[in-house]
């Protein structure tokens, strides 16, 4: 019988839930991100500062170790908001390195292999595709940022001879909030930039350039024009100011101290909006080739 004489009907069976479809992308994205030995090496290196901070917390709360090493002077090993701000800053910048390696693996391979038309032909939307990649990257960065930070916070609360956790709940909230803001921004930026570059190595360099090149331009603009608003292009300054305000540390980095919170939040939202526009323009089920 000829093909056109067959009668075709729409599928009426059981449909896989939407979250399950996204979960497949998350599972394979997470596996792809961690299939490289370089990813494991970067994660191991990012845990080295955590080990150092863990030893410092132990020494600060052990009277015998403090007596031997610091001669009983607790001021040199004070554990407070300023200490955990250093923990947060170091882990968040290590997360940038991890993002520059993982994000291109999640998107660039699909683009270079022309796999997007095949993936989007399945019952998965463009939003579901991006959301699945976002969760995979967000989960990977969480292992470097807020999870070890809160584990150190919990250990300090356990090791402290005095009640400490109740008096420092703002520190815990700042660690969680500051980490989540940073990894959301990194995830959006990494996926958006990787979607426009098919070569993984080039995408890695562009992610670093997108963070530090505008920072240099903003610093030059602020110095020449003698204005604080040029620092809104300086992502490291903005995030440092946001982190220290979330943790309640007044004197840590005075550069950008005059930037209002509303301006910082508005700039971060603008960056995320630009990333959404880039992803919307690039993640398509077809590719137009101009001759």
CORMORA-V676185 format. One record per pair of residues at least 12 apart in sequence whose ideal C-beta (glycine too) atoms are under 6 Angstrom apart, sorted by the first residue. I is the first residue (numbers start at 1). GAP is how many residues later the second one is. Records with the same first field share a line. If there is no record, write none. Layout:
I=GAP  GAP
This chain:
21=103
22=106  109  110
25=107
26=106  109  110
29=77  104  107
30=106
32=73
33=69  72  107
42=56
46=48  98
49=41
50=98
53=34  99
57=22  98  99
59=18
60=17  19
61=98  99
79=77
81=90  166  167  168
82=167
84=87
85=159  162  164  167
87=62
88=61  87  90  155
91=53  54
92=53  90
94=50
95=46  49  50
98=46
99=87  91
100=104  107  108
102=38
103=34  87  88  91
104=90  96  99  100
106=27
107=84  87  88
108=86  90  92  95
111=87
112=86
117=168
120=165
126=157
130=149
133=58
134=53
137=50
138=45  49
141=42
145=34  38
146=30  33
149=26
150=25
153=19
170=78
171=76
174=72  73
177=69
178=65  68
188=84  87
189=86
190=17
192=83  86  87
193=13  14  17
195=84  87
196=86
211=24
214=19
215=19  20  21
217=16
218=12  13  15  16
228=30
231=25  28
232=35
237=18  19
238=26
240=13
241=15  18
242=22
